[in-house]
Amino acid sequence: MALAAFRPLTLITLLLLGGWLTVPASLAAVPSEVRLKSPQTQGFYQPREPLRLFWAGTSIADTAGPLSLELDGMDVSALVQHRDTGWTYVPVRPLAPGPHELRVMFYGKQGEVRELGYWTFEVRHSQALRSARLEGQLDLALSRRVAQSEGTGGDDFGAQGGGYLASELSGDRWRLRSHLDLMAVEDKTLAIADRRVDLARFHLRGDFDRYHLTLGDQQLASASLIHDGFERRGISTGARLPLWDGAVSVYQATGQQQLGIDAGLGTDEENNRLSGGQLSFWPWQGDTAQVMIAGERLSGRVNQPDYGSLDPNTQAIFTEGDAWNVRMDGQFFQRQLRVRLEKAQSEYDFDGVNRGFDPEEGEAWSTLLVLDPTPSGMDALDWRLGLESKKMGTWYKSLANRYAPADKKMDRLFFDFSKNQWTWDGSYAVQDSNLTDDANYATSETRQWNLRAAYFDADLPEGPLLTFLGQPNYTLTASGTTLIDDYTPQGYLANDLQTRRYGLSAAFTKVQLQWSAGFHYDTVKDRTGWQPETRTRATQLDAGWNLTRHYHFFIGWEFQHTTYPEQGVSTDRHLYSFDANAEFIPNRLHGGVSVGLNQTSAREDPFFAQWDQTTYLSSHLNWRIREPARNSAGLELILSVTRNDYQNSLFMASSVQGYQAFVELRTSVPVSYPGARP
């Protein structure tokens, strides 16, 4: 009895001991220590430097379970070079400068997970240089005309090239960046500043702590009442301020944009130069609201042709002026309400310097309110409502925003809604001119509105017919403009014009087929009789077919029918288009052909009689001799043919035909150092 009682107890004890010994048995084959070899340079690794791991206590062949190497959370075990005593990982792409994480994980056969090693390390190029990068592309094309019709002008040989180079160097407290756009042409008449090879535009920027200096083509300021926000060439410097995340900058730039290295920094010409500065603060930044306050001031002088003279030899006039603005842009109530206010003032010499009239002072202001509540659920209505009001005074004009409309006031209401597959948007605007009611100019009002509704479904709809058509995208639009004079000076034609457009389109997408249909109806009504009333109906059909991933076809047709109700006549126009592209040898040989045909029948048009047909054909065959690679040139040979055929059935003498055939050799060199980024 005692022996019988002992046997189950002994068996249970042995099972427990065996289960306890099982785990250490598998872990015993795991390396007891994993070491990461120190970098070649003390303190950091270089972007392409191999990472070498060494085991202690056992070899990889004896490991009872898979080991995994994870770099920045990504498993790179498949790229590791295996050795009996360790691993070597050579980065496929240069590691980005900065901190990185490396882990070695053990995954046992019975679900055990164990971290065998964890390291953090820094990647940089040298002790003083944290990162160094160069990338770009250089292109060159040589073309030769091998066939042509009689009377075709132009040179038979042509050469042109271009490209860009972008670089970046950075240290612990500084960074230098550059971007260069290159241009080369064989025909000197097409060159910039009579240079066949030129630096069309360039951008250089240096940052040190909270200071920066920028040279070349740059965006000096964002769009505002005094600045159009476009790129200009010049020099600017600035700094971040310790108060309210503030920033200050000053600049000097060209008044009219110029290209080419001959233009320099754009600050050499006294009569074509702008100077200015801006200051901004963020006095309030929180999770529910933020407010930005900024101001800018600029002054300068520009030279421009005297458009009031008919003499081509008339010298340009010099116009000077200055302007300033103050603006506030904030978001409130959980950032659901945006409020933007701006006030600007200018002093501008309209007739030019020393031409007899003093500069005129003007002012402008703008207000923008946008309410954008956060949807409460997945199927909730997402909507936005906005109000905008803007006034540009009669004498308001800024040298940095010279094409902004003056002497106008505009009020606009806009909205957009979306829910599930539906979207709606629209706007209504009213603009008044001649704000001072000057009797020498017309006082007019322009009203403009537009509405749009769209439906898009990313899935195939239910039903045999709808499934056959494909993924749908429907759009319904309506828009209109009315221009009417409240006052018209004597001797001038009054404005009383109304235009309307209504459109409907449907597009469908399947795996290999895409097609669409559209219709729009346009009307023009001029109650003054200065231009005839017209009504245009246009129907459009397009279809694209992807026969395989290497063969694509597209065909399109549009029919336009315009009637003149008062004259009782009409015109018809047919527009046909066809495109085909084929890749005969993947990544090696491909070609394409495009055909366009326009037919116009307007023999009874009382204003511009037409009865003609225009045919355009273009085809090409591209043979990629060599694929471009990093710092290695690619080569491509292209044969192209174009033909134009114009036939006028009303005036036979105006019918023309012509064709050209070219052989072109292109080469491109992608430039990269130290290589593609991971």
Phi, psi and omega in degrees: 000317180296320180292321179295322179289332183286328185298312177298321180296318179296320181295317178296319180297317179295321178296318178296316178296322179294318178295324179291326181281344183294314182298309178300332180297320179284322181286340181294336180272358179278139178307132181287338180206137177240131183239141175258124181295140180296151180293160179297323176258134186296124172102341182201159174260154173269160189304325182253012183287132179295150174256118185249127179245138181237140179263153174227133176106332179196172177257166180295326182297334181268000184290129181269067181143162183284146173250147183230137175252123183240123178248115182054042178080002181249132181284115180245022184300325182293344182258007184275142172270118187271138171228162181296330184250008180171185180236154172227125178245119177257118182305128177294320174237150182303135178291139180293143177300145180124188182283149178220161178238142179226132180228146168243121183243143175249129178241103183289164182289340180253025175091004179289141176231130183213135176270116183270338180195145179215129181222149168242137182214162181250143176247130176203169184275321179203180181296321181268335185251113181286314180216152176216127184217140175219129177212157180168191178203135178244129184236146176214134180231128176244124183235149179222126177279124184253346178204149180197159175274165181295142177086000178281124183267184178098164180283147179282335181244140178215149178217133176207154181207178181181193179147186180212157175224128178235134182223159178208130173235139180211149173239201182288329183233006184218162178206136177240130179230148178213151175215121183240131175251122184255152180213136178218134179222148177276326179279115185294335179292341178264000185280163175268123178054038177062026176251127177287330176237125186212156171267096188298314178210156181209156181215122178232130180220136175235135179238132174224113186053244182256015180248153177214154176222129183232134179237145174098205184285126186201162174268108187285328183204160177282165182296135180204187179292332181256353183223134180280350178080003181281164181285140177222158178264132181178202180227135179219152177215155182189182183204153170277139183259149182286349183261123173054039180050041184282165178212144178227143178211150174229152184210161171218128189211168178289143178284332177233129186297138180228154180245159176096155183288337179296335180288348179060221179273357179079014182242007185280330186270118184295326183269013176214065188210141176242144173228139181191179179200161180215153183223133181220149179220154173240080184291344183219118176220113180216180180289333184254344183203155174207150182221131175242133177238130183217156176213152182215149176219141179214157176205160180168196183210143177229152173249138183209156180297153176275094185290348180276357182251145177268355181277117182294343181268005180296133180287153179292152177259156180250122181244137180233162180182172175216162182203157175213159177211159173226133181219151176232131180228116184222158175234132186228170177053068181060032180059032179261348179236121177255134178231122179232125181234139179216139176230134182222155178215145183222161171223116191228136179264096188291323186269356180105163183291133176056042179250006173114337182246143180284158175299150180255138177267139178215163180222160179211156176209158178213149179224136178224126176235127180227121176256119185226079181293150177281130179300145183273349181199175182297321182262012183285160177284122177261117186222160180214138180228133183224151175231135179224137177223135184215137178227125177247113186300164183301320183252020181275131177198136180240138179297333181266000178213056192289339184260011175290140181292134178250165177061040181218154175226132185229136172237134185220138173243132180219156182206160168207143180229152174209141176205122182055242182269001187255143171223144176224142174206160181186171179202158175218127184227145176232128181233131178248145179239171181054064187294337180266005181054045177292125184292347179277350183231156179288147172252112187232162178229134178242125176245130183223134180219155174205147179224145179212136174231136183221148178228129179221130179238121180284346180251159176291131180288162180279154182108138184299318181291314181294324177294323179295323181291322179112187179296125186267153173214104183253141179222131177236126184230153174208136180209157181201153178223136177230124178240120183219142179271132167276334178210136179234125179298153180296135180093358180246153175281137180284155174262124175206072189243140179223128176235145179221148174217133176232132184220152178217130179221149178222127179234142183228143184229131171232183185299315185245355186226134172229134178212159183209158177220143182211156178213135173220149184234120183243140175228143174231122181229118178245105184288349177278346181081006181291326176227152186287154174284133181228152175224124185237128174246129182231131177240136186227136176228132178224148177210139176232139184230120174264092182301311168220184179286356179249353183229124184227141179227147178216138177221140181218151179214138176222136179239123180244126180236115182246131179241149173248097187303319183291324181271343179071029179235168182212162177230150179234144176218131176248133178238118180244146176213145179216134177224139176220135178226136182221140175250097186289318174235115185308130178062013180232304187230121177214158182210172181198160177218140178229134180229131176233137181224121178240126179238129180236127177239100181217050183294332183259011179297120184287350184249322181208088182291135180217144170203085188216173179215132179240127179239132180232131179229135178220132179219154180210154175225118184249127176242111179275102183290320182215133180284131177291142178225175183302121180059022179225129187286143171258162184221133182220134179249130187231131172247124183227146180224133175232146179216135176237136181223113179243124181236122179249112183282345177274321181230096186298331183294339183270001178284133183223153176223149178193151178212158177213148177227135184231149167245128185229137177245121182242142174225145180218142181235107172286127182254131181207132173213132359280355179156185180297145180284146179289000000 
